[in-house]
Amino acid sequence: MGRILGIDYGTKRVGLAATDTLQIIASPLETVHAQDVLSYLKAYVQREPVEAFVLGMPKRLSGEATDNTQHVVGFQRRLQKEFPAIPVYLVDERFTSKIAQQTMLAGGLKKKARQDKATVDRISAVIILQSYLESRNI
């Protein structure tokens, strides 16, 4: 069974998370620069079997597209072109950054660590991926 990768795409940074090989637990991987994400994913796919990508899709509370939605759709197309054999699933990412902040607070991280946007992006990727995993088990 291959891993599933969760992606919190931003125009500057991309938070990444991965499941274990049994696809039960989502764990943070890295935060990489948006320019480097495809080369990072290529190297990762060569090292580990990847069964799917789960990409967070930004939406407003009303369900409408945000300013970042077009960038995520563009990244989704590049991802599908680069990895045609690996499916890309979209997950609503509303509130993931807020949930990530609350998770870090509950976990006892110091204020300076909670302000690190790279950490927020990694945790957001975990939340996106965990949300997808839970939706499969319903």
Contacts in CASP RR format, 6 or more apart in sequence:
PFRMAT RR
TARGET T0000
AUTHOR 0000-0000-0000
METHOD contacts of the structure
MODEL  1
MGRILGIDYGTKRVGLAATDTLQIIASPLETVHAQDVLSYLKAYVQREPV
EAFVLGMPKRLSGEATDNTQHVVGFQRRLQKEFPAIPVYLVDERFTSKIA
QQTMLAGGLKKKARQDKATVDRISAVIILQSYLESRNI
1 21 0 8 1.000
1 22 0 8 1.000
1 23 0 8 1.000
1 49 0 8 1.000
1 51 0 8 1.000
2 21 0 8 1.000
2 23 0 8 1.000
2 48 0 8 1.000
2 49 0 8 1.000
2 50 0 8 1.000
2 51 0 8 1.000
3 18 0 8 1.000
3 19 0 8 1.000
3 20 0 8 1.000
3 21 0 8 1.000
3 23 0 8 1.000
3 48 0 8 1.000
3 49 0 8 1.000
3 50 0 8 1.000
3 51 0 8 1.000
4 18 0 8 1.000
4 19 0 8 1.000
4 23 0 8 1.000
4 50 0 8 1.000
4 51 0 8 1.000
4 52 0 8 1.000
4 53 0 8 1.000
4 54 0 8 1.000
4 129 0 8 1.000
4 132 0 8 1.000
4 133 0 8 1.000
5 16 0 8 1.000
5 17 0 8 1.000
5 18 0 8 1.000
5 19 0 8 1.000
5 29 0 8 1.000
5 41 0 8 1.000
5 44 0 8 1.000
5 50 0 8 1.000
5 52 0 8 1.000
5 53 0 8 1.000
5 54 0 8 1.000
5 129 0 8 1.000
6 16 0 8 1.000
6 17 0 8 1.000
6 18 0 8 1.000
6 26 0 8 1.000
6 53 0 8 1.000
6 54 0 8 1.000
6 55 0 8 1.000
6 56 0 8 1.000
6 125 0 8 1.000
6 126 0 8 1.000
6 128 0 8 1.000
6 129 0 8 1.000
6 132 0 8 1.000
7 14 0 8 1.000
7 15 0 8 1.000
7 16 0 8 1.000
7 17 0 8 1.000
7 37 0 8 1.000
7 53 0 8 1.000
7 54 0 8 1.000
7 55 0 8 1.000
7 56 0 8 1.000
7 79 0 8 1.000
7 125 0 8 1.000
7 128 0 8 1.000
8 14 0 8 1.000
8 15 0 8 1.000
8 16 0 8 1.000
8 17 0 8 1.000
8 56 0 8 1.000
8 93 0 8 1.000
8 96 0 8 1.000
8 121 0 8 1.000
8 122 0 8 1.000
8 124 0 8 1.000
8 125 0 8 1.000
8 128 0 8 1.000
9 15 0 8 1.000
9 34 0 8 1.000
9 37 0 8 1.000
9 55 0 8 1.000
9 56 0 8 1.000
9 71 0 8 1.000
9 72 0 8 1.000
9 75 0 8 1.000
10 34 0 8 1.000
10 68 0 8 1.000
10 71 0 8 1.000
10 72 0 8 1.000
10 121 0 8 1.000
11 34 0 8 1.000
11 68 0 8 1.000
11 71 0 8 1.000
12 33 0 8 1.000
12 34 0 8 1.000
13 31 0 8 1.000
13 32 0 8 1.000
13 33 0 8 1.000
13 34 0 8 1.000
13 117 0 8 1.000
13 118 0 8 1.000
13 121 0 8 1.000
14 31 0 8 1.000
14 32 0 8 1.000
14 33 0 8 1.000
14 34 0 8 1.000
14 37 0 8 1.000
14 121 0 8 1.000
15 28 0 8 1.000
15 29 0 8 1.000
15 30 0 8 1.000
15 31 0 8 1.000
15 32 0 8 1.000
15 118 0 8 1.000
15 121 0 8 1.000
15 122 0 8 1.000
15 124 0 8 1.000
15 125 0 8 1.000
16 28 0 8 1.000
16 29 0 8 1.000
16 30 0 8 1.000
16 31 0 8 1.000
16 32 0 8 1.000
16 37 0 8 1.000
16 40 0 8 1.000
16 122 0 8 1.000
16 125 0 8 1.000
17 26 0 8 1.000
17 27 0 8 1.000
17 28 0 8 1.000
17 29 0 8 1.000
17 122 0 8 1.000
17 125 0 8 1.000
17 126 0 8 1.000
17 128 0 8 1.000
17 129 0 8 1.000
18 26 0 8 1.000
18 27 0 8 1.000
18 29 0 8 1.000
18 48 0 8 1.000
18 129 0 8 1.000
19 25 0 8 1.000
19 26 0 8 1.000
19 27 0 8 1.000
19 129 0 8 1.000
19 133 0 8 1.000
20 27 0 8 1.000
23 51 0 8 1.000
23 133 0 8 1.000
24 133 0 8 1.000
26 126 0 8 1.000
26 129 0 8 1.000
26 130 0 8 1.000
26 133 0 8 1.000
27 126 0 8 1.000
28 122 0 8 1.000
28 123 0 8 1.000
28 125 0 8 1.000
28 126 0 8 1.000
29 44 0 8 1.000
29 122 0 8 1.000
29 125 0 8 1.000
30 40 0 8 1.000
30 122 0 8 1.000
31 118 0 8 1.000
31 119 0 8 1.000
31 121 0 8 1.000
31 122 0 8 1.000
32 40 0 8 1.000
37 75 0 8 1.000
38 78 0 8 1.000
38 79 0 8 1.000
38 82 0 8 1.000
41 79 0 8 1.000
41 82 0 8 1.000
41 83 0 8 1.000
42 82 0 8 1.000
44 50 0 8 1.000
45 83 0 8 1.000
45 86 0 8 1.000
50 83 0 8 1.000
50 86 0 8 1.000
51 86 0 8 1.000
52 86 0 8 1.000
52 87 0 8 1.000
52 88 0 8 1.000
52 89 0 8 1.000
53 79 0 8 1.000
53 83 0 8 1.000
53 86 0 8 1.000
53 87 0 8 1.000
53 88 0 8 1.000
53 89 0 8 1.000
54 88 0 8 1.000
54 89 0 8 1.000
54 90 0 8 1.000
54 91 0 8 1.000
54 128 0 8 1.000
54 129 0 8 1.000
54 132 0 8 1.000
55 72 0 8 1.000
55 75 0 8 1.000
55 76 0 8 1.000
55 79 0 8 1.000
55 88 0 8 1.000
55 89 0 8 1.000
55 90 0 8 1.000
55 91 0 8 1.000
55 128 0 8 1.000
56 72 0 8 1.000
56 90 0 8 1.000
56 91 0 8 1.000
56 92 0 8 1.000
56 93 0 8 1.000
56 96 0 8 1.000
56 128 0 8 1.000
57 69 0 8 1.000
57 72 0 8 1.000
57 90 0 8 1.000
57 91 0 8 1.000
57 92 0 8 1.000
57 93 0 8 1.000
58 65 0 8 1.000
58 66 0 8 1.000
58 68 0 8 1.000
58 69 0 8 1.000
58 72 0 8 1.000
58 93 0 8 1.000
58 94 0 8 1.000
59 65 0 8 1.000
59 66 0 8 1.000
59 69 0 8 1.000
59 92 0 8 1.000
59 93 0 8 1.000
59 94 0 8 1.000
60 66 0 8 1.000
60 94 0 8 1.000
61 94 0 8 1.000
63 94 0 8 1.000
76 88 0 8 1.000
76 90 0 8 1.000
79 88 0 8 1.000
80 88 0 8 1.000
89 132 0 8 1.000
91 128 0 8 1.000
91 131 0 8 1.000
91 132 0 8 1.000
91 135 0 8 1.000
92 131 0 8 1.000
93 124 0 8 1.000
93 128 0 8 1.000
96 124 0 8 1.000
96 127 0 8 1.000
96 128 0 8 1.000
97 120 0 8 1.000
97 124 0 8 1.000
99 124 0 8 1.000
99 127 0 8 1.000
100 120 0 8 1.000
100 123 0 8 1.000
100 124 0 8 1.000
100 127 0 8 1.000
101 114 0 8 1.000
101 120 0 8 1.000
103 123 0 8 1.000
103 127 0 8 1.000
104 113 0 8 1.000
104 114 0 8 1.000
104 119 0 8 1.000
104 120 0 8 1.000
104 123 0 8 1.000
105 114 0 8 1.000
109 119 0 8 1.000
113 119 0 8 1.000
114 120 0 8 1.000
END
